[in-house]
Amino acid sequence: MAEQTNYTEDNIRSLDWKEHIRMRPGMYIGKLGDGSSPDDGIYILLKEVLDNSIDEYVMGAGKTIEVSIQGEKVTVRDYGRGIPLGKVVDVVSKMNTGGKYDSKAFKKSVGLNGVGTKAVNALSSFFRVESTRDSKSASAEFEQGNLTNQDLLDDTSRRKGTKVSFVPDEVIFKNYKYRSEYVIRMLKNYVYLNTGLTIVFNGEKYFSEHGLKDLLAENISESDMLYPIIHLKSDDIEVALTHSKTQYSEEYHSFVNGQNTTQGGTHLSAFREALVKTIREFYGKNYEAADVRKSVVSAIAIKVMEPVFESQTKTKLGSTDMGGDLPTVRTFINDFVKTHLDNYLHKNPESAEKIQRKILQAERERKELSGIRKLAKDRAKKASLHNKKLRDCRVHFGDTKNERNLETTLFITEGDSASGSITKSRDVNTQAVFSLKGKPLNSYGLSKKIVYENEEFNLLQAALNIEESIEDLRYNNIVIATDADVDGMHIRLLLITFFLQFFPEIIKEGHLYILQTPLFRVRNKKETIYCYSEQERKDAIEKLKPKPEITRFKGLGEISPDEFKNFIGDSIRLDPIMLDKDLSIEELLGFYMGKNTPDRQEFIIDNLKVELDLIAEDN
């Protein structure tokens, strides 16, 4: 029988607001991370502050928001109404305090639970809020949620509004770094959803004239559009829609009250359903839903009274009602799509004809693949049963009730030795391992048929659960973990080609990464330093004088499981794979993976010369 633990009054403890946030940050901002992923905590901190400024704009107060990130310090300045001066301290340090409980002041706000800025305050080593209104100003400064200073100015010439500055606490966010690409994407989404708003980020202005139409144009090249973007808009809803000529799966960008709901929710489900229903009724054909939605690229934004999200980070809408006297979310979206999309198709027969041809093409391809897909699914099930390729984790992305969903990671490894080391050292709750056998096929220019016929691709697709769309993606982070040698680089390129060719939204949505592994270990009797570059090796030798022991790692298989824990735990280094918006996927793959070998050789030689010149200058 297990030994019983004494349970007395001494075991009961009450935490104040900031202690609870710092002890359980995941409850308030999702995962922590280091800034390599767009849903890491440091971006949620920025979003929580920005949401308040956006709500001011929505309520008609202030047309410009200024954002500055200099090193670790973030500053957000709006020109809204300003926080009531007597409540400046309370709204950032007292739970369940804020103007958004008054529906008259904030009718369709993003943040409704009064937690956002409190979480930012508690999780920052420095936090300062300043409000100006009626020619008066009040400010307060905090450290880790503790008030350190406050001032009240009776007379000021500053423009009205609110200014918040903060530095994420390195005790909570270890080795973090803001990536401007993720910040810019977030800010662009804000201006797409709020036409007329200008956001200035480190001196660069962002503004949108056409809303979600601009968002879609940013995410799909004009040459890849099957037909011009369909842009539909009414009170409380906006939709942009087209089909890709080359993309196989569905791609959606969904928003509620300005919040990017990356995990969708009731509104996205309703839109996908309404799209199929409207298309079927327009053509008078009972097309398969998958054929209608294949290759669709779309964005939807709705506004809901007092929305209910399934987590504090607001990535999935749970509301079934629009609020007030409005109907359910499903009915509201269905009625809108049925009326406006049907009207558009009648007025634009050329686009309607292209859509129908695309559906019929999808139908033919599906029927051609039906037998192959059945065999492929059977193979995937058998492989899963025998655990040949996938060492799964206990948390799956599709389980929205688990607060660790955003932490789930799949490592794609090469060879048994590297796979074994990562498998033994991983966090079995959130980290899974998929082992490759040899080099993957170059999939450039091949049809989706190859995904089912090729065992590696078929089993990887099954492991990720992305056959139809990435809505039910089982792992939030997909990490290519290969050796930093020529073969490893080649495997990386082949895997990236696979995702770009068949599942580009995996990359567009920021799910794909390269695992950085150390090239050197430099140590003495007191300290060990892992180095990821030649310069880091030199710095480590300089730090650990005299004559430390230096080990050169030739591959992941040489790193023991015990050491691997240092690289895939809290201090993991990941390089996100990002797409250059100025390059089309077809052009990118055509150049790097096509048959233009002489052009690539010339490119490599020219860039090698530049690299050698830079090395010579450094020396």
Backbone torsions as a table, in degrees:
resi	resn	phi	psi	omega
1	MET	NA	135.5	-177.7
2	ALA	-65.4	144.0	179.6
3	GLU	-70.1	131.8	-178.0
4	GLN	-81.7	141.7	177.3
5	THR	-95.8	136.5	178.2
6	ASN	-62.5	135.7	-178.6
7	TYR	-124.5	102.6	-175.2
8	THR	-129.0	-175.2	177.7
9	GLU	-60.2	-26.6	-178.6
10	ASP	-67.3	-20.1	179.5
11	ASN	-82.2	-12.3	-178.7
12	ILE	-90.3	127.0	-177.7
13	ARG	-137.2	138.0	176.7
14	SER	-106.9	129.4	178.9
15	LEU	-102.5	140.8	172.7
16	ASP	-79.7	174.8	-170.9
17	TRP	-56.3	-46.4	-175.1
18	LYS	-73.1	-33.1	177.1
19	GLU	-64.4	-41.0	-179.0
20	HIS	-66.4	-42.4	179.7
21	ILE	-63.5	-42.1	-178.1
22	ARG	-72.4	-29.9	179.3
23	MET	-78.5	-34.0	-178.0
24	ARG	-126.7	59.5	-176.5
25	PRO	-61.2	-29.7	-179.3
26	GLY	-61.3	-27.7	178.6
27	MET	-67.7	-22.9	-172.7
28	TYR	-107.4	-33.7	-175.5
29	ILE	-129.4	12.8	-178.3
30	GLY	75.9	-142.1	-178.2
31	LYS	-77.8	162.0	-179.3
32	LEU	-85.8	-72.0	178.4
33	GLY	71.4	-177.7	-177.4
34	ASP	-122.3	9.3	-179.8
35	GLY	99.9	-2.4	179.9
36	SER	-78.6	-15.5	179.4
37	SER	-117.0	142.9	-176.8
38	PRO	-66.2	-16.3	178.0
39	ASP	-103.9	17.2	175.2
40	ASP	-68.4	156.9	-172.2
41	GLY	-56.8	-35.3	-176.7
42	ILE	-64.7	-29.3	177.1
43	TYR	-78.5	-30.0	176.0
44	ILE	-66.8	-37.8	176.1
45	LEU	-58.5	-47.2	178.8
46	LEU	-61.4	-44.0	-178.6
47	LYS	-61.7	-41.5	-178.4
48	GLU	-61.4	-39.2	178.1
49	VAL	-71.8	-43.7	-179.4
50	LEU	-62.4	-37.5	-178.7
51	ASP	-55.7	-37.7	179.0
52	ASN	-65.5	-39.8	179.0
53	SER	-69.6	-37.7	177.5
54	ILE	-63.8	-41.8	178.9
55	ASP	-60.9	-35.0	175.6
56	GLU	-62.3	-45.2	179.5
57	TYR	-62.2	-43.6	-179.6
58	VAL	-59.5	-34.3	179.6
59	MET	-84.3	8.8	174.0
60	GLY	87.9	19.1	-177.1
61	ALA	-120.5	106.4	175.5
62	GLY	89.6	124.1	-178.2
63	LYS	-105.5	-2.4	-177.6
64	THR	-132.7	138.5	173.9
65	ILE	-126.5	131.8	179.8
66	GLU	-107.9	128.8	179.7
67	VAL	-123.4	132.5	178.2
68	SER	-132.5	132.2	172.1
69	ILE	-127.0	110.8	178.8
70	GLN	-119.4	102.1	-175.1
71	GLY	66.9	-117.4	-179.0
72	GLU	-95.3	-12.1	-173.9
73	LYS	-90.8	130.2	179.8
74	VAL	-114.7	135.2	177.6
75	THR	-132.2	132.6	177.0
76	VAL	-126.1	124.1	-178.7
77	ARG	-126.0	121.8	174.8
78	ASP	-114.8	169.8	-179.6
79	TYR	-121.8	42.1	177.9
80	GLY	-82.5	-151.2	-174.8
81	ARG	-77.7	-19.4	-176.7
82	GLY	83.1	145.0	177.3
83	ILE	-68.7	136.7	174.2
84	PRO	-49.6	127.0	-167.8
85	LEU	-58.4	-35.0	-178.9
86	GLY	-74.0	-7.3	-176.7
87	LYS	-117.0	11.7	-176.6
88	VAL	-58.6	-44.1	179.6
89	VAL	-70.2	-44.1	-175.1
90	ASP	-61.9	-42.4	-172.9
91	VAL	-70.6	-15.7	178.3
92	VAL	-111.8	3.4	-176.9
93	SER	-143.3	0.7	176.5
94	LYS	-121.2	120.3	-178.3
95	MET	-61.4	148.2	178.0
96	ASN	60.7	34.4	176.2
97	THR	-123.0	128.8	178.5
98	GLY	167.5	162.8	-178.0
99	GLY	-76.6	-12.1	-173.5
100	LYS	-79.4	-4.3	172.5
101	TYR	-77.0	-17.0	177.8
102	ASP	-94.2	103.1	-174.8
103	SER	-64.4	-16.4	177.1
104	LYS	-71.6	-33.3	-177.8
105	ALA	-83.7	-37.0	-178.3
106	PHE	-133.6	94.9	-173.3
107	LYS	-75.0	-43.8	-176.6
108	LYS	-133.4	67.0	-174.8
109	SER	-87.9	159.8	174.9
110	VAL	-77.7	-52.7	-176.1
111	GLY	-97.3	120.7	-175.3
112	LEU	-121.3	-2.5	-172.9
113	ASN	-108.2	6.4	173.7
114	GLY	66.5	25.7	-175.9
115	VAL	-107.0	-34.6	-168.5
116	GLY	-42.7	-66.5	-176.1
117	THR	-69.4	-24.6	175.0
118	LYS	-64.5	-41.0	178.5
119	ALA	-64.5	-42.3	178.0
120	VAL	-60.7	-45.4	179.6
121	ASN	-59.3	-50.3	-176.0
122	ALA	-65.8	-29.7	-175.0
123	LEU	-98.8	15.2	180.0
124	SER	-116.3	140.1	175.4
125	SER	-74.9	-22.9	174.5
126	PHE	-141.8	132.8	179.0
127	PHE	-143.9	129.5	179.1
128	ARG	-135.7	132.2	176.7
129	VAL	-124.4	137.0	-180.0
130	GLU	-137.2	129.6	179.5
131	SER	-121.7	137.4	178.3
132	THR	-126.9	128.3	175.2
133	ARG	-160.9	147.9	179.2
134	ASP	54.3	39.6	178.4
135	SER	62.3	19.2	176.0
136	LYS	-126.0	157.1	-176.5
137	SER	-139.6	140.8	175.3
138	ALA	-131.6	140.7	-180.0
139	SER	-139.6	159.0	177.7
140	ALA	-148.7	142.6	178.7
141	GLU	-121.6	145.7	-177.0
142	PHE	-137.5	158.1	169.0
143	GLU	-130.3	117.0	-178.2
144	GLN	52.7	36.0	178.1
145	GLY	88.7	-6.5	-179.8
146	ASN	-92.9	126.2	-179.5
147	LEU	-66.1	127.4	-179.5
148	THR	-115.9	-22.1	-178.4
149	ASN	-165.3	145.9	172.6
150	GLN	-149.0	146.6	-176.8
151	ASP	-137.5	155.5	174.9
152	LEU	-135.3	121.5	177.9
153	LEU	-103.9	127.8	-177.9
154	ASP	-79.2	-22.7	-176.2
155	ASP	-143.2	122.7	179.0
156	THR	-147.2	148.9	178.5
157	SER	-96.7	2.4	180.0
158	ARG	-64.2	149.3	175.8
159	ARG	-70.3	150.7	-179.2
160	LYS	-65.0	158.0	179.0
161	GLY	137.0	-171.5	-176.6
162	THR	-127.9	138.2	177.7
163	LYS	-126.7	124.7	-179.9
164	VAL	-122.6	130.3	174.2
165	SER	-123.8	141.9	177.6
166	PHE	-154.3	156.7	175.0
167	VAL	-125.5	112.2	179.0
168	PRO	-54.5	137.9	-174.8
169	ASP	-74.9	122.3	-179.1
170	GLU	-68.3	-15.0	173.8
171	VAL	-66.7	-34.1	180.0
172	ILE	-91.5	-48.7	-177.2
173	PHE	-104.3	99.1	-173.3
174	LYS	-85.7	133.6	175.0
175	ASN	52.7	41.0	-175.1
176	TYR	-86.3	159.5	178.0
177	LYS	-153.1	130.2	175.5
178	TYR	-76.5	130.0	175.5
179	ARG	-101.4	122.1	-174.2
180	SER	-61.8	-29.8	179.9
181	GLU	-60.0	-41.4	-179.3
182	TYR	-72.1	-38.5	178.8
183	VAL	-64.2	-44.5	-179.0
184	ILE	-63.5	-40.5	178.0
185	ARG	-60.5	-43.7	178.9
186	MET	-61.5	-45.8	-177.6
187	LEU	-67.4	-37.1	177.5
188	LYS	-63.2	-41.0	177.4
189	ASN	-59.3	-39.5	179.0
190	TYR	-62.4	-42.9	-178.0
191	VAL	-75.3	-31.1	174.9
192	TYR	-60.9	-37.1	-176.1
193	LEU	-86.6	-8.8	-177.9
194	ASN	-136.6	73.1	-178.6
195	THR	-59.1	134.5	-176.4
196	GLY	102.6	-17.1	178.0
197	LEU	-85.1	138.3	173.1
198	THR	-113.0	128.3	173.4
199	ILE	-115.4	127.7	178.9
200	VAL	-106.4	117.3	-179.7
201	PHE	-115.2	113.3	-178.6
202	ASN	48.6	41.0	176.8
203	GLY	91.6	-12.9	-179.4
204	GLU	-95.5	130.1	-177.1
205	LYS	-91.5	141.0	176.1
206	TYR	-128.0	130.2	-174.4
207	PHE	-153.1	144.8	178.3
208	SER	-129.1	135.4	179.1
209	GLU	-97.9	-29.8	-172.5
210	HIS	-117.0	16.3	172.6
211	GLY	59.8	-130.1	-175.1
212	LEU	-63.8	-22.8	174.6
213	LYS	-63.1	-39.9	176.6
214	ASP	-66.8	-37.8	178.7
215	LEU	-60.3	-46.7	-179.3
216	LEU	-65.6	-40.5	178.6
217	ALA	-61.9	-27.7	177.7
218	GLU	-73.8	-28.5	-172.1
219	ASN	-101.6	-9.8	177.1
220	ILE	-141.6	131.0	-178.3
221	SER	-69.7	151.1	-178.8
222	GLU	-60.3	-34.8	-179.0
223	SER	-68.8	-19.9	-179.0
224	ASP	-96.1	-4.9	179.1
225	MET	-77.4	129.7	177.6
226	LEU	-69.1	-32.5	179.5
227	TYR	-155.4	161.3	-179.4
228	PRO	-56.5	148.8	-177.8
229	ILE	-59.3	128.5	173.3
230	ILE	-85.0	121.9	-176.1
231	HIS	-120.8	113.8	-176.3
232	LEU	-120.5	136.8	-174.6
233	LYS	-149.4	141.0	175.7
234	SER	-154.6	-174.1	178.7
235	ASP	-61.5	126.6	173.1
236	ASP	70.7	8.2	177.8
237	ILE	-153.7	143.5	176.4
238	GLU	-145.4	139.1	-178.2
239	VAL	-136.8	138.6	170.5
240	ALA	-128.2	141.7	-169.2
241	LEU	-153.0	138.2	167.8
242	THR	-156.6	177.5	173.0
243	HIS	-118.6	144.4	176.8
244	SER	-85.6	143.7	176.3
245	LYS	-74.9	-29.6	-170.5
246	THR	-115.1	-24.6	-175.5
247	GLN	-74.3	142.2	-177.1
248	TYR	-91.2	-42.5	-172.4
249	SER	-98.6	176.2	-178.9
250	GLU	-82.1	149.7	177.5
251	GLU	-138.7	125.0	-177.5
252	TYR	-129.8	144.2	170.7
253	HIS	-121.1	116.0	-174.1
254	SER	-123.4	146.7	-174.2
255	PHE	-143.3	147.0	173.8
256	VAL	-133.5	121.4	-179.7
257	ASN	50.7	37.4	178.3
258	GLY	86.9	-6.5	-179.4
259	GLN	-90.7	129.9	178.1
260	ASN	-75.9	102.5	-179.0
261	THR	-85.6	82.3	-173.3
262	THR	-64.6	-21.0	177.2
263	GLN	-100.4	12.0	175.8
264	GLY	73.1	-130.2	-178.7
265	GLY	131.4	-161.7	-174.2
266	THR	-62.6	-33.8	-178.5
267	HIS	-70.6	-40.3	-179.5
268	LEU	-70.7	-40.7	176.5
269	SER	-59.8	-41.9	180.0
270	ALA	-65.6	-39.3	-179.6
271	PHE	-66.4	-44.7	179.7
272	ARG	-61.1	-39.1	178.0
273	GLU	-67.6	-44.2	-178.1
274	ALA	-66.2	-36.5	178.8
275	LEU	-60.7	-48.0	179.9
276	VAL	-63.5	-45.4	-177.5
277	LYS	-62.3	-43.1	-179.1
278	THR	-66.3	-42.9	179.3
279	ILE	-62.9	-44.4	179.4
280	ARG	-59.8	-44.8	-177.4
281	GLU	-69.6	-35.6	-178.8
282	PHE	-65.7	-44.5	-178.2
283	TYR	-90.0	-9.5	-178.8
284	GLY	66.6	30.5	-178.5
285	LYS	-129.3	140.0	179.9
286	ASN	-89.4	63.7	-178.3
287	TYR	-63.4	150.2	173.8
288	GLU	-63.9	139.7	-178.8
289	ALA	-57.7	-41.3	-178.5
290	ALA	-63.9	-33.3	179.3
291	ASP	-71.6	-37.0	179.1
292	VAL	-65.8	-42.6	-172.7
293	ARG	-90.5	-7.7	-178.6
294	LYS	-59.3	131.2	177.6
295	SER	70.7	8.6	179.7
296	VAL	-71.1	139.6	173.5
297	VAL	-125.0	118.7	-170.3
298	SER	-147.6	162.1	174.5
299	ALA	-139.1	140.5	177.9
300	ILE	-137.5	137.5	176.4
301	ALA	-134.5	132.1	176.6
302	ILE	-130.0	161.9	175.7
303	LYS	-119.7	129.5	-174.0
304	VAL	-126.7	140.8	174.0
305	MET	-73.4	124.7	177.3
306	GLU	46.7	65.5	-177.3
307	PRO	-65.1	148.6	175.3
308	VAL	-110.6	117.9	178.0
309	PHE	-103.4	160.8	-175.6
310	GLU	-89.6	2.6	174.8
311	SER	-160.4	165.1	179.7
312	GLN	-62.8	-29.4	-179.0
313	THR	-79.1	-3.9	169.3
314	LYS	59.2	42.8	-178.9
315	THR	-94.5	-6.9	179.3
316	LYS	-145.8	125.2	-179.7
317	LEU	-78.0	132.5	176.4
318	GLY	-107.7	-13.0	-177.4
319	SER	-61.4	139.7	172.8
320	THR	-105.7	-13.2	-179.2
321	ASP	-115.1	148.4	177.2
322	MET	-77.8	-20.7	-179.0
323	GLY	99.1	161.3	179.8
324	GLY	61.0	-135.3	-179.7
325	ASP	-93.0	5.1	-177.0
326	LEU	-77.1	158.3	-179.6
327	PRO	-75.7	-170.5	177.5
328	THR	-66.6	160.6	177.9
329	VAL	-57.3	-44.3	-177.7
330	ARG	-61.9	-47.3	-179.3
331	THR	-66.5	-42.8	-178.6
332	PHE	-59.6	-48.4	-178.0
333	ILE	-70.0	-41.0	179.7
334	ASN	-61.3	-44.5	179.9
335	ASP	-64.2	-41.3	-179.6
336	PHE	-64.6	-49.8	-177.8
337	VAL	-64.0	-43.6	-179.2
338	LYS	-58.2	-44.7	-177.3
339	THR	-73.2	-52.8	-170.2
340	HIS	-79.3	-40.4	179.1
341	LEU	-70.5	-39.7	177.7
342	ASP	-60.6	-43.7	177.9
343	ASN	-61.2	-42.9	-178.1
344	TYR	-62.6	-44.5	-177.4
345	LEU	-65.3	-36.2	176.5
346	HIS	-67.0	-36.4	-177.9
347	LYS	-82.8	-16.5	-176.8
348	ASN	-128.5	72.3	-174.8
349	PRO	-61.8	-28.0	179.8
350	GLU	-65.5	-44.8	177.3
351	SER	-66.3	-39.0	180.0
352	ALA	-62.0	-39.7	179.6
353	GLU	-66.3	-39.5	179.6
354	LYS	-66.6	-37.8	177.6
355	ILE	-63.1	-44.1	-179.0
356	GLN	-64.8	-40.5	178.2
357	ARG	-62.1	-38.2	179.1
358	LYS	-65.2	-41.2	179.1
359	ILE	-63.8	-44.3	179.8
360	LEU	-64.9	-36.9	175.8
361	GLN	-63.9	-43.7	178.1
362	ALA	-62.3	-37.6	179.1
363	GLU	-64.0	-45.7	178.8
364	ARG	-61.2	-44.8	-178.8
365	GLU	-64.6	-38.6	-179.8
366	ARG	-64.4	-42.8	-179.8
367	LYS	-66.9	-37.4	177.6
368	GLU	-64.8	-32.2	-176.2
369	LEU	-91.4	-9.2	-170.8
370	SER	-54.6	-48.2	179.9
371	GLY	-65.4	-42.2	-179.9
372	ILE	-64.1	-40.7	-178.6
373	ARG	-64.3	-38.7	179.9
374	LYS	-63.7	-46.1	178.0
375	LEU	-62.7	-40.1	-179.1
376	ALA	-64.4	-41.2	178.8
377	LYS	-65.5	-38.7	177.7
378	ASP	-63.2	-41.7	178.4
379	ARG	-63.1	-42.2	-178.7
380	ALA	-63.2	-41.4	178.9
381	LYS	-63.8	-44.0	179.8
382	LYS	-64.5	-41.7	179.2
383	ALA	-63.4	-38.1	179.0
384	SER	-66.5	-40.9	-179.8
385	LEU	-63.1	-38.1	-177.8
386	HIS	-91.3	0.6	174.4
387	ASN	55.6	40.7	-175.8
388	LYS	-77.9	-39.8	-172.8
389	LYS	-110.6	-36.4	-170.3
390	LEU	-111.4	123.6	169.0
391	ARG	-102.2	98.7	-169.3
392	ASP	-78.3	168.6	175.7
393	CYS	-109.0	171.3	-174.9
394	ARG	-82.3	-20.3	179.5
395	VAL	-104.1	133.5	177.5
396	HIS	-116.9	143.3	-174.3
397	PHE	-58.3	-33.7	-177.1
398	GLY	-69.6	-13.9	-179.0
399	ASP	-84.7	92.6	-173.6
400	THR	-70.3	-10.7	-178.6
401	LYS	-83.5	-13.0	-178.0
402	ASN	-91.7	124.0	-175.2
403	GLU	-70.7	-8.0	-178.7
404	ARG	-98.9	11.5	-178.8
405	ASN	-54.7	-43.2	-176.8
406	LEU	-67.3	-13.9	180.0
407	GLU	-90.2	-8.6	-174.4
408	THR	-65.5	136.4	-175.9
409	THR	-136.9	138.3	171.2
410	LEU	-113.6	119.4	174.8
411	PHE	-91.2	124.2	174.8
412	ILE	-98.9	114.3	-172.5
413	THR	-114.8	163.6	174.9
414	GLU	-113.4	130.7	174.9
415	GLY	81.7	157.6	-176.6
416	ASP	-73.0	-34.8	-175.1
417	SER	-67.5	-46.8	178.4
418	ALA	-65.5	-40.9	179.0
419	SER	-60.8	-42.5	-179.7
420	GLY	-64.8	-41.2	-179.0
421	SER	-64.9	-44.8	-179.6
422	ILE	-68.0	-40.0	-179.8
423	THR	-60.0	-40.5	-177.5
424	LYS	-75.5	-26.2	-174.0
425	SER	-104.3	-5.6	-175.5
426	ARG	-72.6	168.0	168.5
427	ASP	-86.6	107.5	-173.3
428	VAL	-64.5	-17.5	179.8
429	ASN	-73.4	-38.6	-171.5
430	THR	-123.4	-12.4	-173.9
431	GLN	-114.8	128.0	178.5
432	ALA	-116.7	161.9	-177.4
433	VAL	-130.7	129.8	174.7
434	PHE	-116.6	121.7	-173.7
435	SER	-99.5	123.0	176.2
436	LEU	-82.9	150.9	174.3
437	LYS	-114.0	101.3	-178.2
438	GLY	75.4	-169.7	-178.8
439	LYS	-83.1	136.3	176.7
440	PRO	-66.4	165.6	177.8
441	LEU	-74.9	146.1	170.8
442	ASN	-75.4	108.4	-172.5
443	SER	-90.8	2.8	-177.3
444	TYR	-61.6	130.4	177.0
445	GLY	81.7	-2.5	-179.1
446	LEU	-90.9	157.4	-179.8
447	SER	-85.3	169.7	-179.5
448	LYS	-60.6	-20.1	179.5
449	LYS	-54.8	-35.3	-176.4
450	ILE	-65.5	-27.8	-179.7
451	VAL	-62.6	-35.3	-179.0
452	TYR	-85.2	-30.2	-177.7
453	GLU	-81.5	-27.3	-179.8
454	ASN	-89.7	121.9	-173.4
455	GLU	-60.1	-44.1	-177.9
456	GLU	-60.7	-49.5	-177.8
457	PHE	-66.2	-40.9	-178.5
458	ASN	-63.5	-45.0	-178.4
459	LEU	-71.4	-33.0	176.8
460	LEU	-67.7	-43.3	177.0
461	GLN	-60.0	-42.1	179.9
462	ALA	-66.6	-40.5	179.9
463	ALA	-62.5	-37.5	-178.8
464	LEU	-84.0	-18.2	-179.9
465	ASN	62.0	51.5	-174.7
466	ILE	-124.5	23.3	-175.8
467	GLU	-58.3	-46.5	-177.2
468	GLU	-96.1	-42.6	179.7
469	SER	-160.2	171.2	179.7
470	ILE	-94.8	10.4	-178.6
471	GLU	-59.3	-34.5	-179.2
472	ASP	-107.6	29.1	177.7
473	LEU	-51.3	127.3	-171.8
474	ARG	-82.0	-19.1	-179.5
475	TYR	-130.3	127.0	-178.1
476	ASN	-69.0	-34.8	-179.6
477	ASN	-117.4	128.2	176.1
478	ILE	-113.8	116.4	-171.2
479	VAL	-116.6	119.7	174.7
480	ILE	-82.1	113.5	-175.4
481	ALA	-114.7	85.4	-179.7
482	THR	-121.0	165.4	178.6
483	ASP	-63.7	151.8	179.4
484	ALA	-88.1	43.3	175.7
485	ASP	-117.9	-174.5	-175.7
486	VAL	-60.8	-45.5	179.9
487	ASP	-63.3	-42.9	179.2
488	GLY	-62.6	-41.7	178.1
489	MET	-63.2	-38.6	180.0
490	HIS	-64.8	-42.4	178.4
491	ILE	-62.9	-41.2	176.3
492	ARG	-56.1	-47.3	-177.4
493	LEU	-62.7	-40.6	-179.8
494	LEU	-67.3	-38.4	177.8
495	LEU	-68.9	-41.4	177.2
496	ILE	-62.2	-39.5	176.8
497	THR	-60.6	-42.9	178.0
498	PHE	-57.2	-47.5	-179.1
499	PHE	-68.9	-41.3	179.0
500	LEU	-63.9	-39.3	-176.7
501	GLN	-69.9	-43.3	-171.2
502	PHE	-113.3	-28.0	-176.1
503	PHE	-137.6	59.8	-176.2
504	PRO	-61.5	-26.5	-179.3
505	GLU	-65.6	-21.7	174.0
506	ILE	-58.0	-40.7	179.9
507	ILE	-81.4	-42.1	-179.1
508	LYS	-59.7	-35.5	-178.5
509	GLU	-88.5	5.0	172.4
510	GLY	77.2	37.2	-179.0
511	HIS	-100.5	-13.1	-172.2
512	LEU	-106.0	135.1	-176.2
513	TYR	-138.6	161.1	168.8
514	ILE	-108.7	129.9	176.8
515	LEU	-78.9	123.1	172.1
516	GLN	-82.4	126.9	175.3
517	THR	-121.2	149.3	-173.4
518	PRO	-67.9	144.7	174.2
519	LEU	-89.3	-28.6	-176.6
520	PHE	-137.2	152.3	167.6
521	ARG	-120.4	122.9	179.8
522	VAL	-117.6	123.7	-175.4
523	ARG	-151.2	155.8	168.6
524	ASN	-127.7	-166.0	-176.2
525	LYS	-68.0	-22.2	-174.9
526	LYS	-102.5	-28.5	-170.8
527	GLU	-146.3	147.8	175.6
528	THR	-123.6	130.8	178.9
529	ILE	-123.5	127.7	175.8
530	TYR	-96.9	131.8	-172.1
531	CYS	-117.5	134.5	-175.3
532	TYR	-106.4	3.7	178.5
533	SER	-156.6	168.4	178.7
534	GLU	-64.0	-38.0	179.9
535	GLN	-65.3	-40.9	177.4
536	GLU	-63.5	-35.2	176.7
537	ARG	-63.1	-45.0	178.8
538	LYS	-61.6	-42.7	179.9
539	ASP	-64.6	-38.5	-180.0
540	ALA	-66.9	-41.3	178.2
541	ILE	-62.2	-40.6	178.7
542	GLU	-63.7	-37.7	-177.3
543	LYS	-74.3	-37.4	-172.5
544	LEU	-99.7	33.5	176.9
545	LYS	-53.1	149.5	-6.7
546	PRO	-97.7	149.1	173.1
547	LYS	38.8	71.3	176.7
548	PRO	-74.7	164.8	176.4
549	GLU	-80.3	132.5	-177.3
550	ILE	-119.9	125.9	178.0
551	THR	-117.5	131.0	176.5
552	ARG	-99.4	118.6	177.8
553	PHE	-84.2	124.0	-179.5
554	LYS	-92.4	-20.7	-179.7
555	GLY	-165.4	166.1	-178.7
556	LEU	-63.2	-30.3	-178.3
557	GLY	-65.2	-19.2	179.9
558	GLU	-82.0	-12.3	-177.3
559	ILE	-91.9	124.4	-176.7
560	SER	-69.4	156.5	178.1
561	PRO	-56.4	-37.9	179.3
562	ASP	-61.7	-40.7	178.9
563	GLU	-73.4	-33.0	-178.2
564	PHE	-60.2	-27.1	178.8
565	LYS	-60.3	-25.3	179.0
566	ASN	-73.0	-19.7	-172.4
567	PHE	-106.6	-16.7	-179.7
568	ILE	-121.1	17.5	176.5
569	GLY	-102.5	-136.3	-177.3
570	ASP	-63.5	-27.4	-176.1
571	SER	-100.1	21.8	-178.7
572	ILE	-58.6	139.8	177.0
573	ARG	-112.3	119.3	-178.8
574	LEU	-124.5	136.8	172.6
575	ASP	-104.4	113.5	179.4
576	PRO	-69.7	142.7	173.9
577	ILE	-87.5	122.3	-177.1
578	MET	-124.5	149.2	178.5
579	LEU	-97.6	136.4	172.7
580	ASP	-77.6	118.2	-175.3
581	LYS	-63.3	-19.5	-178.9
582	ASP	-84.4	-6.2	179.3
583	LEU	-113.2	132.6	175.0
584	SER	-78.9	152.4	-180.0
585	ILE	-61.8	-38.7	-179.3
586	GLU	-62.5	-44.1	178.8
587	GLU	-65.0	-41.6	-178.6
588	LEU	-61.9	-51.3	-179.2
589	LEU	-68.7	-37.1	-179.5
590	GLY	-60.3	-39.4	-178.3
591	PHE	-75.1	-47.7	-172.4
592	TYR	-85.7	-24.7	-174.7
593	MET	-122.0	0.3	-179.2
594	GLY	-82.7	-161.8	-174.7
595	LYS	-99.4	17.4	-178.9
596	ASN	-89.1	57.0	-174.9
597	THR	-55.7	-45.5	180.0
598	PRO	-58.0	-40.8	179.9
599	ASP	-62.9	-41.8	179.6
600	ARG	-67.0	-39.2	178.5
601	GLN	-61.0	-43.0	178.8
602	GLU	-64.1	-41.0	178.2
603	PHE	-61.1	-45.3	-179.2
604	ILE	-64.0	-44.3	-178.7
605	ILE	-63.0	-45.1	-179.6
606	ASP	-62.3	-43.3	-178.9
607	ASN	-73.9	-27.9	175.7
608	LEU	-66.8	-38.6	177.1
609	LYS	-61.7	-43.9	179.3
610	VAL	-61.1	-44.1	-178.9
611	GLU	-63.7	-43.0	179.5
612	LEU	-64.8	-37.3	177.5
613	ASP	-63.7	-40.3	179.7
614	LEU	-66.0	-40.2	178.8
615	ILE	-63.8	-42.0	179.8
616	ALA	-62.5	-40.4	178.4
617	GLU	-63.6	-40.3	180.0
618	ASP	-64.3	-33.4	-178.3
619	ASN	-85.8	NA	NA
